[in-house]
Amino acid sequence: MNTQLGRLYSFVWRETGRRQVWLTAVSLLVAALAAAPLELQRHIINEATIRKNLSHLLLMCAGYAGVILVQGGTKYVMRMMRGRIAAEAMYQLRLSVAQGVQEGDDASGTRANTSRGKAMAIIAAEVRPVGGFVGDSISVPLVEAGIIAVIFAYMAVVEPLIAAAAAVVFLPQMVIVPGVQNRINERVRRRTQEVREVGRELEADNGTSADYAEQRLGRIFDLQLQSFRLKFGLKLILNLLNHAATLAVLAVGSWMVLRGETQVGTVVAFLSGIERVSDPWREVVAFYRQASNALMRSRLIDDALAEMSSPFRILS
């Protein structure tokens, strides 16, 4: 899988390399700004509860509003760039496929309309997920992983003990998620193979018995249930660990406040930081699924093109 994923990324770079460089720069800016609202939030609360300096408080609130506007504008630009790259990739992919099919026809002569129509239908259905992955392939993991790294680095600099307590609870997700997701992907792959096999049997009309069809459909049903158990079980584990990380910040942070070793604003900012880390981590998990799906769709496109003797390939 790693080799084929590398080939898929080669396709991404080949088709959109120049635009990906600019998107990477904007994505790094988005990630770098992640800690700014937390620091301002910390100072705002401390101003209100400790120093009680109204003019300074208003100035920091204005700064907070400015940072939020800059963040929102930068994210808008980043998402528009992702969308444009995805749309261009889908356009180029469809154009290349159409040209490849025509070249294959010219080289091998006319083929059956049913085979050609089936292949074109597969290609039309699979291009969009691959194009979407092209737009997200570099920016999404860079931004989301970058935000997680920036927030934890900020927490470690401001108050290492609270940051360590949160990390001990949160970081095991990085081991759990890939293992469970790989098991989900395996069941999705097997279910897809079973569905295709049933489709081929019905299309061939080889007199498939009712018992055989029931057996195949039963396996599809079992694999679907297994996927649900793993998927929803993973979501439960992630939610519990996220809440545990919040509890760790509350417990250690409150203990340090009572001892006079930190300020209330720090604890509140860290709670906000843990909440902000949860969303990027969910995006990382979703991207892992997206990459697996795009790889599977790419194989389907290449298989369809091979049936038509087209020279164009994604995973070449």
C-alpha positions in Angstrom: 0.0 0.0 0.0 2.8 2.4 0.9 4.3 2.0 -2.6 1.0 2.6 -4.3 0.3 5.6 -2.1 3.7 7.0 -3.1 2.7 6.6 -6.8 -0.5 8.4 -6.1 1.5 11.3 -4.5 3.7 11.3 -7.6 0.6 11.8 -9.7 -0.4 14.7 -7.4 2.9 16.4 -7.8 3.1 15.7 -11.5 -0.3 17.3 -12.1 -0.4 20.1 -9.5 3.1 20.6 -8.1 3.4 24.3 -8.6 0.1 25.1 -7.0 0.9 22.8 -4.1 3.9 24.9 -3.3 1.8 28.0 -2.9 -0.9 26.1 -1.0 1.8 24.7 1.3 2.9 28.3 2.2 -0.6 29.4 3.1 -1.2 26.1 5.0 1.9 26.7 7.1 0.6 30.2 7.9 -2.7 28.8 9.1 -1.0 26.3 11.3 1.4 29.0 12.7 -1.5 31.2 13.8 -3.1 28.4 15.9 -1.5 29.4 19.2 -2.1 33.2 18.9 -5.8 33.2 20.1 -4.8 31.0 23.1 -2.1 33.4 24.2 -4.4 36.4 23.9 -7.1 34.5 25.7 -4.7 33.8 28.5 -3.7 37.4 28.9 -7.3 38.7 28.6 -8.5 36.5 31.5 -5.5 37.4 33.6 -6.1 41.1 33.0 -9.7 40.7 34.1 -9.0 38.6 37.2 -5.6 39.8 38.4 -4.4 43.2 37.0 -7.8 44.7 36.1 -6.4 47.1 33.6 -9.3 48.2 31.5 -7.5 50.0 28.7 -5.0 47.1 28.3 -7.9 44.6 28.4 -9.7 46.4 25.6 -6.5 46.6 23.5 -6.0 42.8 23.8 -9.7 42.1 23.0 -9.2 44.2 19.8 -6.1 42.2 19.1 -8.0 38.9 19.6 -10.7 40.1 17.1 -8.0 41.0 14.6 -6.3 37.6 14.9 -9.6 35.8 14.4 -10.3 37.9 11.3 -6.8 37.1 9.9 -7.2 33.4 10.7 -10.7 33.3 9.0 -9.4 35.1 5.9 -6.3 32.9 5.6 -8.4 29.7 6.0 -10.8 31.0 3.3 -7.9 31.5 0.9 -6.5 28.1 1.7 -9.8 26.3 1.2 -10.4 28.2 -2.1 -6.9 27.1 -3.3 -7.7 23.5 -2.3 -11.0 23.6 -4.2 -9.3 25.1 -7.3 -6.6 22.4 -7.3 -9.2 19.7 -6.8 -11.4 21.0 -9.7 -8.4 21.4 -12.0 -7.3 17.8 -11.1 -10.7 16.4 -11.9 -10.8 18.3 -15.2 -7.3 17.2 -16.2 -8.0 13.6 -15.1 -11.3 13.4 -17.1 -9.6 15.0 -20.1 -6.6 12.6 -19.9 -8.9 9.6 -19.5 -11.0 10.7 -22.5 -8.0 11.2 -24.6 -6.5 7.9 -23.4 -9.7 6.0 -24.3 -9.6 7.5 -27.8 -6.0 6.6 -28.2 -6.8 3.1 -27.1 -9.6 2.9 -29.6 -7.4 4.1 -32.4 -4.7 1.5 -31.5 -6.9 -1.5 -31.0 -9.9 -0.8 -33.2 -13.6 -0.6 -32.2 -14.6 -2.5 -29.1 -18.0 -3.4 -27.7 -20.2 -0.5 -26.7 -21.2 -2.3 -23.5 -17.6 -2.7 -22.3 -16.7 0.9 -23.2 -19.9 2.2 -21.5 -19.2 0.2 -18.4 -15.6 1.4 -18.2 -16.6 5.0 -18.8 -19.3 4.8 -16.1 -16.7 3.5 -13.6 -14.3 6.3 -14.5 -17.0 9.0 -14.2 -17.9 7.7 -10.7 -14.3 7.4 -9.4 -12.7 10.7 -10.7 -14.3 13.0 -8.1 -12.9 11.3 -4.9 -9.4 11.2 -6.5 -9.6 14.8 -7.5 -10.7 15.7 -4.0 -7.7 13.9 -2.6 -5.4 15.8 -4.9 -6.7 19.1 -3.5 -6.3 17.9 0.1 -3.3 15.6 -0.2 -0.6 17.9 1.1 -2.5 20.8 2.7 -4.8 18.9 5.0 -2.2 16.8 6.8 0.2 19.7 7.0 -2.4 22.1 8.5 -4.0 19.7 10.9 -0.8 18.0 12.1 0.8 21.5 12.2 -2.0 22.9 14.4 -1.7 20.0 16.8 2.1 20.4 17.0 1.9 24.2 17.4 -0.7 24.0 20.2 1.2 21.3 22.2 4.4 23.3 21.7 2.8 26.4 23.0 1.4 24.6 26.0 4.8 23.0 26.7 6.5 26.4 26.7 3.9 28.2 28.9 3.3 25.4 31.4 5.2 22.1 30.8 3.5 20.1 33.6 0.0 20.7 32.4 1.0 20.1 28.9 2.6 16.8 29.9 -0.5 15.7 31.7 -2.6 16.4 28.6 -0.1 14.8 26.2 0.0 11.6 28.2 -3.7 11.1 27.8 -4.1 12.4 24.3 -1.1 11.0 22.4 -2.1 7.3 22.7 -4.6 8.1 20.0 -1.8 8.3 17.5 -1.1 4.6 18.1 -4.7 3.4 18.4 -6.2 5.2 15.3 -3.9 3.8 12.6 -4.3 0.2 13.9 -8.1 0.3 14.0 -8.4 2.3 10.8 -6.3 -0.4 9.0 -8.7 -3.0 10.2 -11.6 -0.9 8.9 -9.9 -0.4 5.5 -9.3 -4.2 5.2 -13.0 -4.9 5.8 -14.0 -2.2 3.3 -11.7 -3.7 0.7 -13.1 -7.2 1.3 -16.7 -6.0 1.1 -16.0 -4.2 -2.1 -14.5 -7.3 -3.6 -17.6 -9.3 -2.6 -20.0 -6.7 -4.1 -18.0 -6.8 -7.4 -18.1 -10.6 -7.4 -21.9 -10.6 -6.9 -22.2 -8.0 -9.7 -20.1 -10.1 -12.1 -22.1 -13.3 -11.4 -25.4 -11.5 -12.0 -24.1 -9.8 -15.2 -22.7 -13.1 -16.5 -26.0 -14.8 -15.8 -24.4 -18.2 -15.1 -27.3 -19.6 -13.3 -26.2 -18.5 -9.9 -28.1 -20.4 -7.2 -30.2 -18.6 -4.5 -28.0 -20.2 -1.8 -24.8 -18.9 -3.4 -26.2 -15.4 -3.7 -27.4 -15.5 -0.1 -24.0 -16.7 1.1 -22.3 -13.8 -0.7 -24.7 -11.2 0.5 -24.4 -12.6 4.0 -20.6 -12.1 3.9 -21.2 -8.5 2.7 -23.6 -8.0 5.6 -21.1 -9.4 8.2 -18.3 -7.2 6.9 -20.5 -4.1 7.0 -21.4 -4.8 10.6 -17.7 -5.4 11.5 -16.9 -2.1 9.9 -19.6 -0.4 12.0 -18.3 -1.9 15.2 -14.8 -0.8 14.5 -15.7 2.7 13.3 -18.1 3.5 16.2 -15.9 1.8 18.7 -13.0 4.0 17.5 -15.2 7.1 17.8 -16.1 6.1 21.4 -12.4 5.6 22.3 -11.4 9.0 20.8 -14.2 10.8 22.6 -13.3 9.2 26.0 -9.6 10.1 25.5 -10.5 13.7 24.5 -12.5 14.1 27.7 -9.8 12.5 29.7 -7.3 15.0 28.3 -9.7 17.8 29.4 -10.0 16.3 32.8 -6.2 16.1 33.1 -5.8 19.8 32.3 -8.6 20.7 34.8 -7.1 18.5 37.6 -3.5 19.4 37.2 -4.2 23.1 36.3 -6.5 23.6 39.3 -4.1 22.0 41.6 -1.4 24.4 40.4 -3.7 27.4 40.7 -4.4 26.4 44.3 -0.7 26.2 45.0 -0.1 29.6 43.3 2.1 28.0 40.6 0.0 29.2 37.7 -2.8 31.5 36.7 -6.5 30.9 35.9 -6.0 32.3 32.4 -3.4 29.6 31.7 -5.8 26.8 32.6 -8.7 28.3 30.6 -6.3 28.8 27.6 -5.2 25.2 27.9 -8.8 23.9 28.0 -9.4 25.9 24.8 -6.3 24.4 23.3 -7.3 20.8 24.1 -10.7 21.5 22.4 -9.0 23.0 19.4 -6.7 20.0 19.1 -9.6 17.6 18.9 -11.0 19.0 15.6 -7.6 18.8 13.8 -7.1 15.2 15.0 -10.5 14.2 13.7 -9.5 15.8 10.4 -6.3 13.7 10.4 -8.3 10.6 10.9 -10.8 11.5 8.2 -7.9 12.3 5.8 -6.4 8.8 6.5 -9.8 7.4 5.3 -9.8 9.7 2.3 -6.3 8.6 1.3 -7.3 4.9 1.5 -10.5 5.6 -0.5 -8.6 7.6 -3.2 -6.1 4.8 -3.6 -8.9 2.3 -4.1 -10.6 4.5 -6.6 -7.3 5.1 -8.5 -6.9 1.3 -8.8 -10.5 1.1 -10.2 -9.7 3.8 -12.8 -6.5 2.1 -13.8 -8.2 -1.3 -14.1 -10.9 0.2 -16.3 -8.4 1.9 -18.5 -6.4 -1.3 -18.8 -9.5 -3.0 -20.1 -9.8 -0.4 -22.9 -6.1 -0.6 -23.7 -5.6 3.0 -22.8 -2.0 4.1 -22.1 -3.0 6.6 -19.4 -2.5 5.5 -15.7 -2.6 7.2 -12.3 -0.5 4.7 -10.4 2.1 4.3 -13.1 
